[in-house]
Amino acid sequence: MPIIDNRIIEALRRQQLVTEYIIYPFSDITDYQIKLTNVPSFSKNDVSVIANKKILPHWVESKGNVWTKIPKLIKNTSLKIYTLTGNAAVSDAGSGTNTFPLFDDFEDGIQTSWTDKLGTWSETGGIRKQTNTTAQSQKYSYKTLTGLSEYIVHVKFYIPTAFGNGGGGVLLEDGVTISNGALYDNVNPTTNVNILQDIVAWGTKGSTGITMTTGVWYHIEGYRGSASQKVRAWNLSASIPNWQATATFVSQANTRVGLYGGYNNEIWFDDFYVRKYAATEPIIKKVRTLNKSLLLKELMR
């Protein structure tokens, strides 16, 4: 008889709903982050995630939206994942640190893991802010990423009052003469998101075409590979779009990733993370809701 992890037994005991998802990958991937949507949770944090008879690391981005890290996906081989939810008394938002290679939701008020290059940075109330509005390039704050040659950097960002003259988003690489990123740019063209090729060539690689407004939160993501980068941005209430602009580069100087803090404006950040990249994202399909006894039978096989 198979031995079931005690943590699964505890999750089955305290939760009420079981939802089955099927993941279908198009390449072999290890330690890959996927997002499960429409998870039927009663509260934001009443979630456990199971696959291959193991509890998986997870992080709840928002109610019904859960990121999890899968140890191994095999090309063209489907994988069943189960979420256990339904107990509003449970308070377990998981761990973004255990789910992503780099993560910060800015809830702890601690900035020591960040290196700031220019600007005035603070962290309070679950938000990281760059508040220096003096005109200055390269106001960014970074972490060093190791072990990945291809990755996606994500953050939510918000312009509270005025766009100024551009520059706010994610840092994908920091170098002596180049500083690549994905950011909004109020100069070329007005209030659109662009790829930053270097510290003086704002928006030279094209715009995503999304026009932004102050007082609204947006997602922004940048992909960085060995010789290329991509960018996309979207409103929090919109669906994630395809990559909206691309650029190619000769080489990758380093893997410093982080936050671009604006040129002459204030900018706020939330939910920073780095995740693995797959050229073709796995298909994720929500299959059914089943009772706990059926899941237990599945786990006992």
Buried (B, 14 or more C-beta within 10 A) or exposed (E): EEEBEEEBEEBBEBBBBBBBBBBBBBEEBEBBBBBBBEBBBBBBBBBBBBBEBEBBBBBBBEBBBBBBBBEBBEEEEEBBBBBBBBBEEBEBBBEBBEBBBBBBBBBEEEBEEBBBBBBBBEBEEEBBBBBBBEEBBBBBBBBEBEEBEBBBBBBBBBBEEEBBBBBBBBBBBBBEEBBBBBBBBBBEEEBBBBBBBBBEEBBBBBBBEBEBEEEEBBBBBBBBBEEEBBBBBBEEEEEEBEEBBEBEBEEBBEBBBBBBBBBBBBBBBBBBBBBBBBEEEBEBEBEEEBEBEEBBEBBEE
